[in-house]
């Protein structure tokens, strides 16, 4: 009761206004400019990033594009996306060659096999590396090409400061979606300058696939550390605004439900005093995610393993190993 499964056209509508800003980008983390993060974005898309720690949120404004910002600024990590998907196809995936990616899932469905894989992070590193060094783009990867809402997040340094995070709530085929948002998050997150070659060795890449979108009737009907949330509300001028935090954000920031909601409201540009009556007017959609994280060192380790195993003659890591 009080919950509505978000599928098909309903989810597309939801994603289209996830940041509530003029542009078509969405921000999923407490972004630069305050706890609320960015206040502009493309409908359906967004980027992550914030000045908070490894938690992030995304504020999006109604718009026409499918990008979203799911993290919260330098050091943030909570990407979200702007459109939803209702197709979940378990597929074998992931590398095992000594990698230790930080895999976390918010889906809570132990029976279903994870879709996200370390191979997806490798592919994102391949795409970025080839772009920065002027090589041909990587060939088609082997992992599933099923459609999902997705986010690509970049962090840098030992303290894993947020370096870029953009994604979409619209379900995109993973091969093209990861190609697009790898470069969008690395080069076009408005909170950061475009990424450079010198930064590559210090990077961490995270891929988040968003699932299980549900509209709920109570703005408190979600679980910290399990659900990502996207809110819709009307600001002081009567304009519809949206904002989102990925599932990990609230837990990483140590927030409870009210603190998270209030942070999202500020992120979405709400400047008036926040009352409990106003919170009750919020339309909230909760979702879950599957997340995989890999460091550049782990990526190079895998590339070297594959390189020598298959006798590839190209220097590392400029050319991809996909067939």
MINU-213385 format. One record per residue (C-alpha): chain; y, x, z; residue in one letter. Coordinates in steps of 0.5 Angstrom, whole numbers. Example, Ala and Ser with C-alpha at 12.3 -4.5 7.8 and 13.67 -1.06 7.14 Angstrom:
<rs>
> c,c2,c1,c3,r
> A,-9,25,16,a;
> A,-2,27,14,s;
</rs>
This chain:
<rs>
> c,c2,c1,c3,r
> A,0,0,0,x;
> A,7,2,-1,x;
> A,4,7,-7,x;
> A,5,7,-14,x;
> A,1,12,-18,x;
> A,5,15,-23,x;
> A,2,16,-30,x;
> A,4,15,-37,x;
> A,11,13,-39,x;
> A,13,12,-32,x;
> A,12,19,-30,x;
> A,16,21,-37,x;
> A,22,17,-34,x;
> A,21,20,-28,x;
> A,22,27,-31,x;
> A,27,26,-35,x;
> A,32,26,-29,x;
> A,29,30,-24,x;
> A,36,35,-23,x;
> A,41,29,-24,x;
> A,46,34,-28,x;
> A,49,34,-34,x;
> A,45,39,-37,x;
> A,37,39,-39,x;
> A,35,44,-33,x;
> A,32,42,-27,x;
> A,32,47,-20,x;
> A,26,46,-16,x;
> A,28,51,-10,x;
> A,34,51,-5,x;
> A,38,55,-10,x;
> A,44,59,-10,x;
> A,51,55,-8,x;
> A,48,53,-2,x;
> A,42,50,1,x;
> A,41,45,-4,x;
> A,40,49,-10,x;
> A,43,48,-17,x;
> A,46,42,-19,x;
> A,45,42,-26,x;
> A,39,42,-31,x;
> A,36,39,-37,x;
> A,33,32,-36,x;
> A,25,34,-36,x;
> A,26,41,-34,x;
> A,29,45,-29,x;
> A,29,52,-26,x;
> A,27,55,-19,x;
> A,31,59,-15,x;
> A,35,59,-8,x;
> A,38,64,-3,x;
> A,33,62,2,x;
> A,27,66,3,x;
> A,20,64,-1,x;
> A,21,57,-1,x;
> A,25,53,-6,x;
> A,27,47,-9,x;
> A,30,44,-15,x;
> A,35,40,-16,x;
> A,36,36,-23,x;
> A,41,32,-26,x;
> A,39,26,-31,x;
> A,39,29,-38,x;
> A,35,29,-44,x;
> A,31,36,-44,x;
> A,24,37,-40,x;
> A,26,43,-36,x;
> A,26,44,-28,x;
> A,28,49,-23,x;
> A,23,49,-17,x;
> A,25,55,-13,x;
> A,31,56,-8,x;
> A,35,62,-11,x;
> A,34,69,-9,x;
> A,28,70,-5,x;
> A,26,62,-6,x;
> A,19,60,-9,x;
> A,18,53,-10,x;
> A,18,51,-17,x;
> A,17,44,-19,x;
> A,17,41,-26,x;
> A,20,35,-30,x;
> A,15,31,-33,x;
> A,8,29,-31,x;
> A,2,29,-33,x;
> A,-5,25,-32,x;
> A,-10,29,-36,x;
> A,-14,33,-31,x;
> A,-19,37,-34,x;
> A,-23,42,-30,x;
> A,-24,48,-34,x;
> A,-27,55,-32,x;
> A,-22,60,-32,x;
> A,-19,66,-29,x;
> A,-20,74,-28,x;
> A,-25,77,-23,x;
> A,-24,84,-25,x;
> A,-21,87,-18,x;
> A,-15,82,-18,x;
> A,-13,79,-12,x;
> A,-8,73,-14,x;
> A,-6,69,-9,x;
> A,-9,62,-10,x;
> A,-6,56,-7,x;
> A,-7,49,-8,x;
> A,-4,43,-6,x;
> A,-9,38,-9,x;
> A,-14,38,-3,x;
> A,-19,36,-8,x;
> A,-25,40,-6,x;
> A,-29,37,-11,x;
> A,-25,38,-17,x;
> A,-25,45,-20,x;
> A,-19,49,-20,x;
> A,-15,49,-27,x;
> A,-10,54,-26,x;
> A,-13,61,-27,x;
> A,-11,69,-26,x;
> A,-11,69,-34,x;
> A,-5,64,-34,x;
> A,-1,69,-30,x;
> A,-4,75,-35,x;
> A,-1,71,-41,x;
> A,6,70,-38,x;
> A,6,78,-36,x;
> A,4,79,-44,x;
> A,9,74,-46,x;
> A,15,77,-42,x;
> A,13,85,-44,x;
> A,12,83,-51,x;
> A,19,80,-51,x;
> A,22,86,-47,x;
> A,19,91,-51,x;
> A,20,88,-58,x;
> A,12,87,-60,x;
> A,9,81,-63,x;
> A,8,75,-58,x;
> A,1,75,-55,x;
> A,-4,71,-59,x;
> A,-7,65,-57,x;
> A,-11,65,-50,x;
> A,-17,63,-48,x;
> A,-16,58,-42,x;
> A,-15,51,-43,x;
> A,-10,48,-47,x;
> A,-10,41,-44,x;
> A,-3,38,-42,x;
> A,0,39,-35,x;
> A,7,39,-32,x;
> A,8,46,-30,x;
> A,13,52,-27,x;
> A,13,59,-28,x;
> A,16,63,-22,x;
> A,18,70,-22,x;
> A,19,74,-16,x;
> A,21,81,-15,x;
> A,21,87,-10,x;
> A,17,88,-3,x;
> A,20,82,0,x;
> A,19,78,-6,x;
> A,26,75,-8,x;
> A,26,70,-13,x;
> A,28,72,-19,x;
> A,27,66,-24,x;
> A,24,59,-24,x;
> A,24,54,-29,x;
> A,19,49,-31,x;
> A,18,42,-33,x;
> A,15,35,-31,x;
> A,13,33,-38,x;
> A,6,35,-39,x;
> A,6,40,-44,x;
> A,0,44,-47,x;
> A,-1,50,-43,x;
> A,-1,55,-49,x;
> A,6,53,-51,x;
> A,8,51,-45,x;
> A,7,58,-41,x;
> A,10,61,-47,x;
> A,16,57,-47,x;
> A,17,57,-39,x;
> A,15,65,-38,x;
> A,22,67,-42,x;
> A,26,61,-40,x;
> A,25,63,-33,x;
> A,26,70,-34,x;
> A,32,70,-38,x;
> A,35,63,-38,x;
> A,35,61,-30,x;
> A,43,61,-30,x;
> A,43,63,-22,x;
> A,40,70,-25,x;
> A,42,75,-30,x;
> A,37,76,-36,x;
> A,31,80,-34,x;
> A,30,87,-36,x;
> A,25,92,-37,x;
> A,26,96,-31,x;
> A,25,90,-27,x;
> A,17,89,-29,x;
> A,14,94,-25,x;
> A,16,90,-19,x;
> A,15,83,-21,x;
> A,10,78,-19,x;
> A,9,72,-23,x;
> A,7,65,-21,x;
> A,4,59,-25,x;
> A,4,52,-22,x;
> A,1,46,-25,x;
> A,3,40,-22,x;
> A,-2,34,-21,x;
> A,-3,27,-17,x;
> A,4,24,-18,x;
> A,5,18,-14,x;
> A,11,14,-12,x;
> A,12,12,-5,x;
> A,15,6,-1,x;
> A,17,10,5,x;
> A,21,17,4,x;
> A,17,20,10,x;
> A,10,18,6,x;
> A,8,25,4,x;
> A,5,31,8,x;
> A,9,38,9,x;
> A,5,44,6,x;
> A,1,39,1,x;
> A,6,35,-3,x;
> A,12,37,-7,x;
> A,17,31,-7,x;
> A,22,29,-12,x;
> A,28,24,-10,x;
> A,32,20,-14,x;
> A,39,17,-11,x;
> A,46,15,-12,x;
> A,51,20,-10,x;
> A,58,18,-8,x;
> A,61,16,-15,x;
> A,55,12,-16,x;
> A,51,17,-21,x;
> A,44,18,-21,x;
> A,42,24,-18,x;
> A,35,28,-17,x;
> A,32,34,-14,x;
> A,25,37,-13,x;
> A,22,42,-8,x;
> A,15,44,-10,x;
> A,9,43,-5,x;
> A,10,50,-1,x;
> A,18,50,0,x;
> A,18,46,6,x;
> A,13,50,10,x;
> A,15,56,8,x;
> A,22,54,10,x;
> A,20,51,17,x;
> A,23,45,15,x;
> A,20,38,18,x;
> A,21,31,13,x;
> A,28,30,15,x;
> A,30,37,14,x;
> A,27,37,7,x;
> A,30,31,5,x;
> A,37,33,7,x;
> A,36,39,4,x;
> A,34,36,-3,x;
> A,40,31,-2,x;
> A,45,37,-1,x;
> A,41,41,-7,x;
> A,42,35,-11,x;
> A,50,35,-10,x;
> A,50,29,-5,x;
> A,56,31,0,x;
> A,58,25,4,x;
> A,55,25,11,x;
> A,47,23,11,x;
> A,45,17,15,x;
> A,38,14,16,x;
> A,40,8,12,x;
> A,42,12,6,x;
> A,35,16,7,x;
> A,32,9,6,x;
> A,35,8,-1,x;
> A,32,14,-4,x;
> A,26,13,-9,x;
> A,21,19,-7,x;
> A,15,21,-12,x;
> A,10,26,-9,x;
> A,6,30,-12,x;
> A,1,36,-11,x;
> A,0,43,-15,x;
> A,-5,48,-16,x;
> A,-1,55,-16,x;
> A,-4,62,-18,x;
> A,0,69,-16,x;
> A,-1,76,-19,x;
> A,3,82,-18,x;
> A,5,87,-24,x;
> A,0,92,-21,x;
> A,-5,87,-21,x;
> A,-4,85,-29,x;
> A,-4,92,-31,x;
> A,-10,93,-27,x;
> A,-13,88,-31,x;
> A,-10,90,-38,x;
> A,-13,97,-37,x;
> A,-20,94,-35,x;
> A,-20,90,-41,x;
> A,-17,96,-45,x;
> A,-23,101,-44,x;
> A,-28,96,-44,x;
> A,-27,93,-51,x;
> A,-24,100,-54,x;
> A,-17,97,-55,x;
> A,-13,103,-59,x;
> A,-6,100,-57,x;
> A,-2,103,-51,x;
> A,-2,99,-45,x;
> A,0,94,-44,x;
> A,4,92,-50,x;
> A,-1,89,-54,x;
> A,-5,83,-52,x;
> A,-12,82,-51,x;
> A,-13,75,-53,x;
> A,-17,73,-59,x;
</rs>
